[in-house]
Amino acid sequence: MGIVRRILLGLWLEIRIIPVLLWSFTAITLGTGLAWHDGGEITVAGYLAAVAVGVLLQGLVAHSVNEIADWRSGTDRDPAPRVISGGSKVIASGLLRPRDLAVVGVVAAVAAAAIGLAAAAAWGWILLAYGAAGLAGAVLYTLPPIRAAYRPFSGEAVAFVCIWGCTTGAYVLQRGELSGGAALAGIAYAASCVAMLMMHHYLDRVPDSRAFPPKTTTIVLLGPSGRRYAAAWALIALIAAIALTALVDGRFAILAAGFAAALALHLAVDPDDPGSVTRCELGVILLAMGAGLATATALAPELIWALVAAAILVPVELALSGTAHRDLMAARSRPRPAEPHP
């Protein structure tokens, strides 16, 4: 593979399109859809700027920092059978090196800051607070002094705040103020993403426990009780979506229906079965993403193209990642040779 093609493929896979679509993209689109529904000027440029900042901070800053730390700690080197979890695998597959990712993370942070400053100058300086919180969350999720991803309950707290900020920040950008409905929508969507994150950690439980420094996620700490914890977050998301349907707009019933189906998957998954976790996690991702984007489109039909874009990008990402990591996954699926007896 040529060096340019290798770097471009590595960058694409490092963004991890599906998690970005689920988290920042759908959260920003949902907040924007509610803002456009509530009236006022429609700012397409503002929406695109918010999406760009979200992709840069989540897709390149947060993922690059996390990829480097998880590779060095050993959790992403572990040959445990993981398709969706276990990082982007760009280092393990030889596409990018840790120092490449460090450069990518710094450049992406600078670019996000520049776009954020321009957006704040155009649509309100309060947006700087959202951008600063997003940048801090992207870095401190993995790095000291907080190192949230390596501590129980801290990782989901940072994730919740960041996704809530994506939803409400997008609303504030369009409307200049925060409504109770937008705040509640942020809670609903952020809770659904945290529930998915907990499921994401099921297959990482053993590799994380062997990492150095130890990656003691909440799922590692709780063990078999982790499924109930994840389901509790999914239930919070469903309750908030039902409240949105009753108190804000009936079209949030779409979100509630998606979250109800996702809750059923959280209750049905076998955390110790790689096949069950992979199928259920992909289902949870598609349900939350589809419900969030469909709700945004129902509130503001102008956003229909966002739903179409996600429908195209998801299968493209699955195909590219499957092809890029085929050899790595095949090697990890082979039985390991037995240890010689002394």
C-alpha positions in Angstrom: 0.0 0.0 0.0 1.4 3.4 -1.0 2.3 5.8 1.9 -0.3 8.4 0.9 -3.1 5.8 0.7 -2.0 4.3 4.0 -2.1 7.7 5.8 -5.4 8.6 4.3 -7.0 5.3 5.2 -5.5 5.5 8.7 -6.9 9.0 9.2 -10.4 7.9 8.0 -10.4 4.9 10.3 -9.1 7.0 13.2 -12.0 9.3 13.0 -14.2 6.3 13.5 -17.2 7.5 11.5 -19.8 5.4 13.2 -19.1 6.6 16.8 -18.9 10.2 15.5 -22.2 9.9 13.7 -23.8 8.5 16.8 -22.4 11.0 19.3 -21.5 14.5 18.2 -23.1 14.5 14.7 -26.5 13.2 15.8 -26.5 15.2 19.1 -25.7 18.4 17.1 -28.3 17.6 14.5 -31.0 17.0 17.1 -30.2 20.2 18.9 -30.3 22.1 15.6 -33.5 20.5 14.5 -35.2 21.5 17.8 -33.9 25.1 17.4 -35.1 25.4 13.9 -38.5 24.0 14.9 -38.7 26.6 17.7 -38.3 29.4 15.3 -35.8 32.1 14.5 -33.2 32.4 11.8 -31.9 29.2 10.3 -28.1 29.3 10.2 -26.9 26.5 8.0 -23.3 27.8 8.2 -23.5 27.6 12.0 -24.7 24.0 11.9 -21.9 23.0 9.6 -19.4 24.8 11.8 -20.7 22.9 14.9 -20.5 19.6 13.0 -16.9 20.4 11.9 -15.9 21.2 15.5 -17.6 18.0 16.7 -15.8 15.8 14.1 -12.4 17.4 14.9 -12.7 17.1 18.7 -14.3 13.7 18.9 -13.1 12.1 15.8 -9.4 13.2 15.8 -8.5 14.8 19.2 -10.3 12.4 21.6 -9.8 9.3 19.5 -6.1 10.0 18.8 -5.3 10.7 22.4 -7.2 7.6 23.5 -5.6 5.5 20.9 -2.1 6.4 22.0 -2.9 5.9 25.7 -4.7 2.6 25.1 -1.9 1.3 22.9 0.8 2.2 25.5 -1.2 0.7 28.4 -1.6 -2.5 26.5 -5.4 -2.8 26.4 -5.5 -2.3 22.6 -2.6 -4.7 22.0 -4.6 -7.5 23.7 -5.7 -10.2 21.1 -9.2 -10.6 22.7 -11.8 -11.0 19.9 -13.3 -7.5 19.5 -14.7 -6.1 16.3 -16.3 -2.8 17.4 -14.3 -2.1 20.6 -10.6 -2.2 21.1 -9.8 1.2 19.5 -9.6 2.1 15.8 -6.8 -0.5 15.4 -4.8 1.8 13.1 -1.6 1.2 15.1 -2.1 -2.5 15.3 -2.7 -2.7 11.6 0.4 -0.6 10.8 -1.5 2.3 9.2 -0.4 5.0 11.6 2.2 5.3 14.4 1.6 6.8 17.8 3.7 9.9 16.9 1.6 10.3 13.8 -1.6 10.3 15.9 0.0 12.8 18.3 0.5 15.2 15.4 -3.0 14.6 14.1 -4.5 15.3 17.5 -2.6 18.6 17.9 -3.5 19.8 14.4 -7.1 18.9 14.9 -7.2 20.7 18.2 -5.8 23.9 16.6 -8.3 23.7 13.7 -11.2 23.1 16.1 -10.2 26.1 18.1 -10.0 28.3 15.0 -13.4 27.3 13.8 -14.8 27.7 17.3 -13.5 31.2 17.6 -15.0 32.2 14.2 -18.3 30.7 15.2 -18.3 32.5 18.6 -17.5 35.8 16.8 -20.4 35.2 14.4 -23.1 33.7 16.7 -22.2 34.5 20.3 -19.3 34.4 22.6 -21.1 32.0 24.9 -20.2 29.3 22.4 -16.6 29.6 23.6 -17.6 27.9 26.8 -19.1 25.0 24.9 -16.0 24.7 22.8 -13.6 24.9 25.7 -15.6 22.2 27.6 -15.6 20.0 24.5 -11.8 20.3 24.0 -11.2 19.7 27.7 -13.4 16.6 27.6 -11.7 15.3 24.5 -8.3 15.5 26.3 -9.1 14.8 29.9 -11.2 11.7 29.1 -7.8 10.0 28.6 -5.0 12.1 30.0 -4.0 13.1 33.5 -4.9 14.6 35.9 -8.5 13.3 35.4 -7.8 10.3 33.1 -11.5 9.6 33.1 -11.5 6.6 30.8 -9.3 4.8 33.3 -11.5 5.4 36.3 -14.9 4.1 37.2 -17.9 6.4 36.7 -15.6 9.2 35.5 -15.6 8.2 31.9 -19.3 8.2 31.5 -19.5 11.5 33.5 -17.2 13.2 31.0 -19.0 11.6 28.0 -22.4 12.7 29.3 -21.4 16.3 29.7 -19.8 16.4 26.3 -22.9 15.0 24.5 -25.2 17.2 26.5 -23.0 20.1 25.4 -23.2 19.1 21.7 -27.0 19.0 21.8 -27.5 22.2 23.9 -24.6 24.1 22.3 -26.1 23.5 18.8 -29.4 24.9 20.1 -27.8 27.9 21.6 -25.8 28.6 18.4 -29.1 28.8 16.4 -31.3 30.5 19.0 -28.9 32.5 21.2 -30.4 31.0 24.4 -31.1 27.6 26.0 -34.6 26.3 26.5 -35.8 23.7 28.9 -36.7 21.4 26.0 -33.2 21.5 24.6 -31.7 20.8 28.0 -34.0 17.8 28.4 -33.2 16.6 24.9 -29.5 16.8 25.8 -30.1 14.6 28.8 -32.0 12.0 26.8 -29.5 11.7 24.1 -26.5 11.9 26.3 -27.9 9.1 28.5 -28.4 6.9 25.5 -24.8 7.4 24.4 -23.5 6.6 27.9 -25.5 3.4 27.9 -24.0 2.4 24.6 -20.5 3.2 25.9 -21.1 0.8 28.8 -22.0 -1.9 26.4 -18.9 -1.0 24.4 -16.8 -1.9 27.4 -18.1 -5.4 27.8 -15.6 -7.1 25.6 -12.8 -4.7 26.8 -13.3 -5.9 30.4 -10.5 -8.4 30.5 -8.0 -6.5 28.3 -8.7 -3.3 30.4 -8.1 -5.2 33.7 -4.7 -6.3 32.4 -3.6 -2.8 31.2 -0.9 -0.8 32.8 -1.8 1.6 34.3 -5.0 -0.4 35.1 -8.0 0.8 33.1 -10.6 0.3 35.8 -13.8 1.3 33.9 -17.1 1.0 35.6 -17.8 -2.2 33.8 -14.5 -3.7 35.1 -15.4 -2.5 38.6 -19.0 -3.8 38.6 -18.4 -7.1 36.8 -21.6 -9.0 36.1 -23.7 -6.1 37.5 -22.4 -3.9 34.7 -25.3 -4.9 32.4 -27.9 -3.5 34.9 -25.9 -0.3 35.2 -25.9 0.1 31.4 -29.6 -0.7 31.3 -30.2 2.0 33.9 -28.7 4.6 31.7 -30.8 3.3 28.8 -33.9 3.6 31.0 -33.0 7.2 31.9 -32.8 8.0 28.2 -36.2 6.4 27.5 -37.9 8.2 30.4 -36.4 11.6 29.2 -37.6 10.9 25.7 -41.1 10.1 26.9 -41.1 13.3 28.9 -40.0 15.2 25.7 -42.9 13.6 23.8 -45.4 14.7 26.5 -44.1 18.1 27.4 -42.2 19.5 24.3 -43.4 17.9 21.0 -45.2 14.7 20.0 -42.5 14.0 17.4 -40.1 13.0 20.1 -42.1 9.8 20.2 -39.7 8.7 17.4 -36.8 9.1 19.8 -38.7 7.3 22.6 -39.5 4.3 20.3 -35.8 4.0 19.3 -34.7 4.2 22.9 -37.3 1.6 23.9 -35.9 -0.9 21.3 -32.3 -0.1 22.5 -33.3 -0.8 26.1 -34.6 -4.2 25.0 -31.2 -4.9 23.5 -29.4 -3.8 26.7 -31.5 -6.3 28.6 -31.0 -9.1 26.1 -27.3 -8.9 25.5 -24.9 -11.5 26.9 -21.8 -9.4 28.0 -19.6 -12.5 27.9 -20.5 -13.5 24.3 -18.5 -11.6 21.7 -21.1 -12.3 19.0 -24.0 -11.2 21.2 -22.2 -8.0 22.2 -21.2 -7.1 18.6 -24.8 -7.6 17.3 -26.5 -5.8 20.2 -24.0 -2.9 20.2 -24.4 -2.4 16.5 -28.2 -2.5 17.0 -28.0 0.1 19.8 -25.9 2.4 17.7 -28.2 2.2 14.7 -31.3 2.6 16.8 -30.1 5.7 18.7 -28.6 7.3 15.6 -31.6 6.6 13.4 -34.1 7.8 16.1 -32.1 10.9 16.8 -31.7 11.9 13.2 -35.3 11.0 12.3 -36.6 13.1 15.2 -34.4 16.0 14.0 -35.8 15.6 10.5 -39.4 15.4 11.8 -38.8 18.7 13.7 -37.0 20.4 10.8 -37.4 18.7 7.4 -34.5 20.7 6.0 -32.2 18.3 7.9 -33.3 15.3 5.9 -29.9 15.2 4.2 -28.2 14.5 7.5 -30.2 11.2 7.8 -29.3 10.3 4.2 -25.6 11.0 4.9 -25.6 8.7 7.9 -27.3 6.0 5.9 -24.6 6.1 3.3 -21.6 6.5 5.6 -22.4 3.6 8.0 -22.1 0.8 5.4 -19.1 2.5 3.8 -17.3 2.6 7.2 -18.2 -1.0 8.0 -16.8 -2.1 4.6 -13.6 -0.1 4.9 -12.8 -1.1 8.4 -13.5 -4.7 7.7 -11.2 -4.7 4.7 -8.4 -2.7 6.4 -8.3 -4.9 9.5 -9.1 -8.3 7.9 -5.6 -9.7 8.5 -5.3 -8.4 12.0 -8.7 -9.9 13.0 -7.9 -13.2 11.3 -4.6 -13.4 13.3 -6.4 -12.6 16.5 -9.1 -15.3 15.9 -6.5 -18.1 15.5 -6.0 -20.2 18.6 -2.9 -19.3 20.6 -0.3 -22.1 21.0 -0.4 -23.8 24.3 2.2 -22.8 26.9 5.0 -25.4 27.2 5.0 -27.3 30.5 8.1 -26.8 32.6 
